[in-house]
Amino acid sequence: MTAIGTSFASWRAQARGLDYRSAFERVCGMGLAVIRLSASWREIGQAGYGDLDWLLRYAAAARQPVVLTVGMKALGWPEFYLPEGLNPSDPAVRRRALQHVAAVVHRYRDNPALVAWQIENEPFNRAGPQARWIPRPVVRREARLVRSMDPTRPLIVTTFAHFDEGLDRASSRHQSGWKRRLGLTIPAEREALTVLRQGDILGLDVYRSIGFIDAGGRERIGHAAADQLAAVVQWQRVARDQNKRLWVTEAQAEPWEARPRDVPQTVQPEDVVTLVNGLAGVGVETVLLWGSEYWLRRQDEGDPRWVEAVALGLKALA
């Protein structure tokens, strides 16, 4: 049976005009198996731990299982959430990131709601305005540190899953054409698996329709290749052969438009149910739907279809 969850970030809720506390209470009331939160280094540096403390206290009181991401990256654009002026490529900053990770783990490892730690977010994919990625030794050091401080909970490392040839190439840390021709590139999924141990979790972020602006300035929509689900199955098999697990840590349940618009063109609520059914049909253990803050904003604006689609997906799997 596939478990359904979501992700939530206080800054994403506030950017959509929501009070993050009442929004999180609403998300916890949806009956989801797990909610993923982020320990944003930038937010903690600016405002302290107050917001995250409240989220994790509420989750514990509500008996809502959570996953917590740690590191230099956090949930959502601009991907890297470092204090202002810090460069993730600077070795001194990477050492400071370990101190940040240690402080977060020490603070929350006794919280009974916490079921897993996620190390970074899509660390081996290029992301953000400067298309940066995090080297494997850095991610491995962070993972080792978390294991040393909390040896009982599993770790998660996520990647942006196969979409199509163009986006796969753009998100890969391997930009050299000759390396690709000679087969010398390493898929992000393979790198993630090398960091993980038995019982840990490979996370795939699965998006179906992405809006973009072409070279001529026109809005376009890219659709996932026909073999996207087969690629999920392939990595599920590889993970299982290594006695590791696979989750879909982001399943698209929010539009990804090239430009802001009132009526989205990329994804509709019924597409959420279709995607959930497809992933459940191939036996994915856990699916975290992306977009909880968007669903609530739409509901407050008189469009409850997104929340209803999630409820329908949960009902179908009950």
PyMOL commands that set and color helices and strands:
alter all, ss='L'
color gray80, all
select helices_A, chain A and resi 10-15+20-28+41-47+50-61+91-108+136-149+165-171+177-181+188-195+228-241+269-281+292-300+305-317
alter helices_A, ss='H'
color red, helices_A
select strands_A, chain A and resi 3-7+35-38+66-70+114-119+155-160+201-206+209-213+219-223+245-252+286-290
alter strands_A, ss='S'
color yellow, strands_A
deselect
rebuild
show_as cartoon
